[in-house]
């Protein structure tokens, strides 16, 4: 029996749970979902809730309205930052991206419009990115005298390569969804009207698999990228061994041999 719908009351972020899927929506459409300090804090609250809720198996991450996923930092707030407050806010944003990236559950970014600066960085921290045809991506921070601060200088080259990442970061160029797909920044481009449905379909496909296997696959990829191949293989082997000792592995293998659908419990 599926869980009833649940909503967390926040000012700048919508958090809803429908069955095994949590929906996190940046809700400042009048300012194109710009990211101020309160929004970053509330996003952290929402994702911590999703992480700690055993019923949640995956997250749809998007922006309110049809124009923007998140159009970067709130410039009116940033204009008054000192070096000290700027570093504090950068570290807070980086902590949020690390939380999203290492949630232990798949987070699919449904990029419905502008994903600029911090918005692009939040999408890059997500497990998978699906873009509407109208989506736009960029790291234009150099145009206002700063640089990417929520992990853009680190995740972008890991996703699309050093040369392409530096071109985007140093030029401040904004690219469309098809170019983002061509260079590997997004996984798929779909019509805007189909965006959430496509993300839900993909998430349900992932959710049908063993939760422990999904969790440790994410961990192996994320941690393995920061190590040598030999160290990554050792990590893979140790996580594979953990999976091999779970009830889900016993259920999955026995269901396969008996030719029926497995019923995974997540342990």
Backbone torsions as a table, in degrees:
resi	resn	phi	psi	omega
1	UNK	NA	126.6	-176.1
2	UNK	-74.4	153.1	-179.5
3	UNK	-72.1	151.0	175.5
4	UNK	-67.7	158.8	176.9
5	UNK	-61.6	143.6	-178.1
6	UNK	-136.9	140.0	177.9
7	UNK	-130.2	140.3	175.3
8	UNK	-102.2	130.1	-175.3
9	UNK	-87.0	109.5	176.3
10	UNK	-130.9	162.7	-175.0
11	UNK	-80.9	-44.9	-173.1
12	UNK	-111.6	-0.3	-177.2
13	UNK	-135.2	137.0	172.9
14	UNK	-99.3	131.9	176.2
15	UNK	-128.0	116.9	178.5
16	UNK	-129.0	149.5	176.2
17	UNK	-125.7	125.2	176.5
18	UNK	-126.0	105.0	-175.5
19	UNK	61.8	-130.0	-176.7
20	UNK	-86.7	1.8	-176.0
21	UNK	-109.4	129.8	172.0
22	UNK	-99.7	141.1	178.7
23	UNK	-114.9	116.7	177.9
24	UNK	-110.7	118.9	-174.9
25	UNK	-127.1	122.3	174.0
26	UNK	-71.0	123.0	-168.0
27	UNK	-119.5	65.3	173.4
28	UNK	-134.0	56.1	-172.0
29	UNK	-60.8	-26.6	-179.0
30	UNK	-66.6	-23.7	176.7
31	UNK	-117.5	32.4	177.5
32	UNK	55.5	33.7	177.7
33	UNK	59.5	38.1	176.9
34	UNK	-61.2	150.1	-171.6
35	UNK	-101.0	99.0	171.0
36	UNK	-95.0	178.3	-174.5
37	UNK	-61.7	-38.9	-179.2
38	UNK	-64.5	-40.2	-179.9
39	UNK	-65.2	-42.2	177.5
40	UNK	-60.6	-43.7	179.4
41	UNK	-62.7	-43.2	-179.1
42	UNK	-70.2	-33.4	175.1
43	UNK	-63.4	-38.9	177.3
44	UNK	-61.7	-44.1	177.7
45	UNK	-58.9	-44.6	-178.3
46	UNK	-63.7	-46.4	-177.7
47	UNK	-72.0	-31.5	174.3
48	UNK	-64.6	-37.9	177.3
49	UNK	-62.5	-45.1	178.9
50	UNK	-63.6	-40.3	-180.0
51	UNK	-64.0	-42.0	-172.1
52	UNK	-86.6	-9.9	-179.2
53	UNK	-89.0	111.3	-175.7
54	UNK	-65.8	-19.6	179.2
55	UNK	-78.0	-22.0	-178.9
56	UNK	-80.6	126.1	-178.8
57	UNK	-109.9	-14.2	179.6
58	UNK	-169.4	164.9	-174.2
59	UNK	-129.4	133.7	167.8
60	UNK	-97.6	122.5	-175.2
61	UNK	-116.8	119.1	-176.7
62	UNK	-150.0	-175.6	178.1
63	UNK	-119.5	150.5	179.9
64	UNK	-71.9	149.7	-179.5
65	UNK	82.8	-174.2	-177.2
66	UNK	-116.7	12.3	-176.9
67	UNK	-107.9	-27.1	-170.0
68	UNK	-150.2	136.0	165.9
69	UNK	-76.5	-60.7	170.1
70	UNK	-163.7	120.5	-174.3
71	UNK	-91.0	41.7	173.7
72	UNK	83.8	-166.4	-176.7
73	UNK	-69.2	156.2	173.9
74	UNK	-77.8	103.3	-172.3
75	UNK	-62.4	-34.9	180.0
76	UNK	-62.4	-33.0	176.7
77	UNK	-78.1	-42.5	-177.8
78	UNK	-63.1	-32.2	-175.3
79	UNK	-58.7	-26.5	-177.5
80	UNK	-98.1	4.6	-178.0
81	UNK	-70.6	140.7	167.9
82	UNK	-92.7	168.1	175.7
83	UNK	-53.9	-37.7	-179.3
84	UNK	-67.5	-49.3	-179.6
85	UNK	-68.0	-32.6	178.2
86	UNK	-63.8	-41.5	179.2
87	UNK	-67.1	-40.2	178.4
88	UNK	-60.3	-44.0	-178.9
89	UNK	-69.1	-36.6	177.7
90	UNK	-63.9	-44.8	179.2
91	UNK	-64.8	-35.1	176.9
92	UNK	-65.0	-43.7	177.5
93	UNK	-64.8	-40.2	177.8
94	UNK	-64.5	-38.0	178.1
95	UNK	-63.2	-38.0	177.3
96	UNK	-63.9	-44.7	-179.2
97	UNK	-65.1	-35.2	177.0
98	UNK	-67.5	-37.3	176.8
99	UNK	-61.6	-46.2	-179.5
100	UNK	-64.1	-46.3	-175.5
101	UNK	-64.8	-35.1	-174.7
102	UNK	-113.1	34.3	-177.0
103	UNK	-65.7	-24.6	-175.7
104	UNK	86.5	0.2	178.0
105	UNK	-138.2	148.5	-178.4
106	UNK	-66.7	133.5	174.0
107	UNK	-116.2	117.1	178.8
108	UNK	-106.3	120.3	177.1
109	UNK	-80.9	120.0	173.8
110	UNK	-96.9	93.5	-171.3
111	UNK	-86.0	104.9	-169.8
112	UNK	-99.3	3.5	-179.0
113	UNK	-179.0	-134.8	-179.2
114	UNK	-64.4	129.2	169.9
115	UNK	-128.2	85.4	-172.8
116	UNK	-117.7	146.0	177.6
117	UNK	55.5	-122.0	179.2
118	UNK	-58.3	-29.9	177.3
119	UNK	-66.7	-41.2	176.0
120	UNK	-64.8	-38.9	-178.6
121	UNK	-67.9	-37.3	175.5
122	UNK	-65.1	-38.4	178.4
123	UNK	-66.3	-37.8	-179.6
124	UNK	-68.0	-27.9	177.5
125	UNK	-74.0	-19.2	179.6
126	UNK	-69.8	157.6	-176.6
127	UNK	-65.4	-42.0	-176.9
128	UNK	-142.5	147.3	178.3
129	UNK	-121.4	122.2	172.9
130	UNK	-114.1	127.6	-174.4
131	UNK	-112.6	140.3	168.2
132	UNK	-71.1	156.4	179.5
133	UNK	-58.7	-24.4	-178.0
134	UNK	-88.8	-1.5	-175.4
135	UNK	-66.8	149.8	175.9
136	UNK	-133.1	140.4	-177.2
137	UNK	-126.8	148.6	175.4
138	UNK	177.4	161.8	173.5
139	UNK	-122.8	79.2	-172.9
140	UNK	-90.2	21.1	-174.0
141	UNK	-58.9	-33.7	-178.5
142	UNK	-62.1	-20.8	-179.5
143	UNK	-72.7	-16.5	177.4
144	UNK	-118.3	20.2	170.7
145	UNK	89.0	11.2	177.1
146	UNK	-126.6	-149.3	-178.8
147	UNK	-153.0	168.0	176.4
148	UNK	-56.1	139.7	-175.6
149	UNK	-131.8	-4.1	179.4
150	UNK	-109.8	33.1	176.5
151	UNK	101.1	3.6	-176.4
152	UNK	-62.0	-37.2	-179.6
153	UNK	-71.9	-14.0	-178.0
154	UNK	-104.5	-44.7	-176.8
155	UNK	-79.5	-36.0	-176.8
156	UNK	-61.2	-47.9	176.8
157	UNK	-64.5	-29.2	177.1
158	UNK	-69.6	-29.5	-179.7
159	UNK	-84.7	-43.6	-170.4
160	UNK	-121.0	0.5	-179.8
161	UNK	97.0	153.5	-173.7
162	UNK	-61.8	-47.1	-175.4
163	UNK	-63.3	-48.4	179.8
164	UNK	-65.5	-38.4	179.9
165	UNK	-63.9	-45.6	179.9
166	UNK	-64.2	-36.7	178.1
167	UNK	-61.3	-45.4	179.8
168	UNK	-66.7	-44.6	-176.2
169	UNK	-68.0	-44.0	-174.3
170	UNK	-77.8	-29.4	178.8
171	UNK	-85.3	-24.9	-174.2
172	UNK	70.4	16.7	-176.1
173	UNK	-66.3	150.0	175.3
174	UNK	-110.4	127.9	-176.2
175	UNK	-114.0	156.0	179.8
176	UNK	-87.0	176.0	-174.2
177	UNK	-62.1	-39.6	-178.4
178	UNK	-66.3	-38.8	176.4
179	UNK	-67.9	-39.1	177.0
180	UNK	-60.5	-38.0	177.0
181	UNK	-68.4	-42.1	-177.6
182	UNK	-60.8	-38.2	-176.6
183	UNK	-91.8	-0.5	175.2
184	UNK	90.3	13.6	178.9
185	UNK	-77.4	-30.7	175.8
186	UNK	-123.5	155.8	-177.7
187	UNK	-82.7	-38.6	-177.7
188	UNK	-148.7	155.8	171.0
189	UNK	-122.3	129.1	-177.4
190	UNK	-133.6	159.8	174.7
191	UNK	-57.8	144.1	-176.6
192	UNK	-53.4	-40.5	-177.1
193	UNK	-65.4	-21.4	-177.1
194	UNK	-100.8	0.8	-168.6
195	UNK	-59.2	-57.4	-175.1
196	UNK	-65.8	-39.2	179.2
197	UNK	-61.6	-40.6	179.3
198	UNK	-66.7	-42.0	179.0
199	UNK	-63.6	-42.4	178.7
200	UNK	-63.1	-41.3	178.9
201	UNK	-61.0	-45.5	179.9
202	UNK	-65.9	-42.3	-179.8
203	UNK	-64.8	-40.3	177.3
204	UNK	-64.7	-33.6	176.4
205	UNK	-63.6	-42.4	178.3
206	UNK	-68.8	-42.8	-177.1
207	UNK	-63.0	-25.5	180.0
208	UNK	-69.5	-12.4	-179.4
209	UNK	-92.4	172.8	-176.0
210	UNK	-66.1	124.0	-178.5
211	UNK	-57.6	-38.8	-179.3
212	UNK	-67.3	-41.9	177.5
213	UNK	-62.5	-40.2	178.3
214	UNK	-65.2	-48.0	-178.5
215	UNK	-57.2	-49.5	-175.2
216	UNK	-75.4	-24.7	173.5
217	UNK	-65.8	-43.4	176.9
218	UNK	-60.6	-45.7	-178.7
219	UNK	-63.1	-41.3	-179.1
220	UNK	-64.0	-42.0	178.8
221	UNK	-66.7	-48.8	-176.9
222	UNK	-61.4	-49.5	-177.7
223	UNK	-74.1	-34.3	-178.8
224	UNK	-64.2	-31.6	179.0
225	UNK	-63.7	-22.9	-177.3
226	UNK	-99.7	11.7	-179.7
227	UNK	-129.2	177.9	172.4
228	UNK	-73.7	165.3	176.9
229	UNK	-58.6	-43.7	-178.2
230	UNK	-61.4	-43.6	179.3
231	UNK	-67.6	-37.9	178.1
232	UNK	-63.7	-38.3	178.6
233	UNK	-67.4	-38.1	175.6
234	UNK	-62.7	-42.4	177.8
235	UNK	-61.8	-45.0	179.3
236	UNK	-58.6	-44.9	-178.4
237	UNK	-63.6	-40.4	-178.2
238	UNK	-70.0	-38.1	178.8
239	UNK	-71.8	-35.9	175.1
240	UNK	-60.3	-40.6	-179.7
241	UNK	-64.3	-39.0	177.3
242	UNK	-61.9	-45.6	178.4
243	UNK	-58.6	-38.4	-176.1
244	UNK	-64.9	-19.7	-179.8
245	UNK	-96.1	8.8	-174.8
246	UNK	-93.8	159.5	172.8
247	UNK	-63.2	-35.3	179.9
248	UNK	-61.9	-36.1	177.9
249	UNK	-66.3	-42.0	178.1
250	UNK	-64.1	-42.0	178.3
251	UNK	-64.4	-45.4	-177.0
252	UNK	-64.4	-44.5	-178.6
253	UNK	-70.7	-40.2	-179.8
254	UNK	-69.0	-37.7	178.0
255	UNK	-64.9	-39.6	178.8
256	UNK	-62.0	-45.9	-178.2
257	UNK	-68.6	-31.6	179.4
258	UNK	-88.2	-2.3	177.0
259	UNK	60.9	46.0	171.4
260	UNK	-137.0	164.7	-177.2
261	UNK	-69.7	135.1	179.1
262	UNK	-73.9	155.2	175.0
263	UNK	-119.7	91.4	-175.6
264	UNK	-79.1	143.7	-179.0
265	UNK	-112.5	-10.1	178.5
266	UNK	86.2	22.0	176.3
267	UNK	-154.4	NA	NA
